[in-house]
């Protein structure tokens, strides 16, 4: 099993919305990928609810059968559409892919 984790720090304002609104938008867009991209075995989106200003704003944890499945997910048009939205509202991104 391959786990893909991505985290984002968001801009205070972007696309006419504040950080919290964009975080909820990211959650909605990413969760909509479940069942629409067959390679996704599991998908969870978390929004920071703590008060630590150093914490990341949004986290995505996905699982795939293998690296081939992860690659297909990353290349899928629906993923690219979601990523385009995220890229408009984020300041910073971090990610890791590992065998679980």
Steps between C-alpha positions, in 0.01 A plus 500: 500500500627849413401799708508849344483790745483865397471807721435861414533838666246732345507865405305728735286609202470343155236465232276743689487283814683485830724216617225309685262517205772376265592219741137382496502531120812285473341237726188491283694479172735226622231291668306509172780291346396195708326250277586699189866396473507122531863481616418675830466235772439755776495877526478727803520880517563677829473870580712650776277571798776595744641842568867441415597757232786273388261213422396408147147601397389194301624141480415229248571133573437255216582134448569310181573137421840585350704780345334436162163583657644815655641607163163445330332708772750784459447500122120469515314806361281527812810511722658761275183710523502478882872579512447810284254636758729416792795668328305825469436525874813350655822662614702188570471126436676200650450134412633152554432162337590186696431130526258428783 
